[in-house]
């Protein structure tokens, strides 16, 4: 048996190290195909997840628009009810008072951030609450609880209430939303008597 010299042994170790360091052509091709497959897999996953993500994001935005519209519409109805509770139209339920209610509702909605509202949308006379069915409408009713039958009430012993109903349509971009963007709210306030002398 022939023994290798020290220089041969070092050359042999060196050649084995360089061979181990250099990837074979087959390994390089295999790495490239694995990278290509994972890229294709990522693209397929993105194609599945992206539409679902966009629908969820759109739903969140649509819910925010409807929530904003409902909150603002409720505030408009409350402000309108407070205003009407202090008015002294005699009798309360007259064409003059109903025209004034619609005019005031338009002014309040125009100065608020009611989404989708264009000034002048609410015109004409306010209808009764039962007849307030259109998607853009204002309604008002008066009801006596106790005391004399004169409205506005002459003093605090006479109790009358005014009920305001406001309908509004907010913009929607999901056609399958329940209610189709039609919002409605009602507010009720006790009528104030005329200020004393």
C-alpha positions, 0 to 999 in steps of 0.5 A: 500500500502506498502512502500519500505524501503530505502535499498530496493530502493537502491537494486532495483536501483542497480539491474536495473543498472546491468541489463542495463549494461549487454547486452542481448545475443540477442543484442550480437548476433545482434552486431556480425552479423552487424559487419560480414555483414559490413566486407563482404560489405567492401570485396565486395566493394574492389573486385569491386573497386580494378580492376578499380583502377589497370587499371587506375594506369596501364594506367597512367604508360603506358602513362608515358612510351609512353610520355618518349619514345616520348620525348627522340626520339624527342631529338635523332632526333634533335641531329642527325639533328644538327649533320648532318647539320654540316657534309660536305659529298659531295654530301649530299645524298650519301651512305657514308652520309646515313651510317654515319647518321645511325651510329650516330643515333645508338650512340646518342640513345645508350647514351640517355635514349631511353626506349626499345632501344638496341644498334645496332638496327638501322643499315645499310643506312638511307632510304629516308623519304618516305621509313622510314616505319618500326617500327625501322628505320632512314631516311634522305632527303635533299632539296634545298631552294635557291642558287646553286645546290651543297650540302653541301652549299658553302656559306650562300647564298645557303640554303639547309635543311636536314630532319631527321625521326626516328621511334622506338617501345616502350614496351607496356603492354596494347594491346589496346593502339592506335599505338601499341607503334610505335613512330615517329618523324621528325626534320629539320635543315638548312645545314651549309656551310663549315667553311672558311679558 
